Structures are given as C-alpha cells and as structure tokens.
Amino acid sequence: MKKTEQFELINGVFSAQLTHEILIDMLNKKIQFHSLKLHENWEKNSQDETSSNVRIRELEATRNSLQQFLATNQHETFKVQSTITIELVNEV
C-alpha cells in the first residue's frame, strides 16, 4: 500500500521582488544541498556523484530562467502556488 501526503508550501500573491526572494532562495538552498552532498561524497569516497552534478546544472538552469522571467516582468504581481507531494515507497 502506498501512502501519499500533500503539503502546501506557498500560496499567495507577491510582487516580483518577493517572488524572486522566495523562489530564488529556495533554488539556492537546493543547489547548496546538492553541492554539500557532492563534497561530502568526495571527501568520504573520492567519488564524483554524477546525479548530483546533473541536478545542480538543472537547478542552475531553472534559476537562470526564473531570474530572466522575473527581470522582464519586474513591475508585475504574481500568484505563486507550490504543493509538495510525498509518497511512502518503502513500507516497513
């Protein structure tokens, strides 16, 4: 049996500046997380984590696209909604 839960993380209307702060900060934290894990794996095992490198590049591309979008719409207001879905895959 799989169990899924959803949690609302963001739901509101924000200026371009606040949208930038919320979303870019979140992306930066994800990039930092993967960078830290990459460094930890290198220190422990002298291994290069290809999946982390790929994910970092994906997140950086998303961040760049978002920054460009917000820069071209800097005087607009945005409705931002984000829900996270967590699914139990290994039931004990």
N, C-alpha and C positions, 0 to 999 in steps of 0.2 A: 504494500500500500504506500503510495506516495502522498505526502502532505505538503501543501503549498500555502505559504502566507504572503500577503502583500502589505507593504508599509508605504504610506505616503510621506515622501521626504520633502518635497517642495510643492507648494500650491499657492500661487499669488500673482499679483500684477506688480511689475517692477520697472524702474527706469533702466535705461541702457547701462548706466554706471553700476547700479545694484545687480543687474543681471550678470554683468561682467564679473563683479566681485564674487558672486555666489558660484557661478559655473566655472570660471577660470580657476578659482581657488580649489574647487573640487577636483578639476582635472590635474592641477599641480600636485595635489596630495596623492592622487593615483599614480602619477609619474614618479613622485618621490618614493612611494611604497615599492613600486617595481624596481626602481634604481637601488634601493636599500637591499631588497631581496637578492638582486643580481650581485651586489657587492658581498653580501653575506655568503652566498654560494661560492663565489670566487675565493673568498678567504678560507672557507672550510674545505672545499674540494678542488680548488683551482679549475672549476668548470665554468664554462660560458653558457648561461641559460638563454638559448635561442628564443624560447617562447616569451621570456621577459623582455628581451630586446625588441621583438616584434611588437609586443603590446605597448612598449614605450613609444615606438615610432607611430603606432596607430593613435595613441592618445595625444602625442605632439601634433599630429596632422589634424585631429579633431579640434584641439586647442587653437591652432592657427586659423582654421576655417571659421571657428566661432568668433575669434578676435576680429577677423576681417568683416564678418557679417555685422557684428555689433558696431564696429567703427563706421561702417557705411550707413548705419541706422541709429547713430548716437543720440538723436533727439526724439526717438520713439519710445513707446512704452510697450512692454512685453508681458504676456501671460506665460508663466513658466509652471509646468507641472511635471513632477517626477515621482514615479512609483517604483519601488524595488520589489521584485518577486523572489522569494527564497523557497526553494524546493528541497525537501528531505529526500536524498537519493540512496543513502545507506542506512536503512532502518535496522536497529540492533534488536 
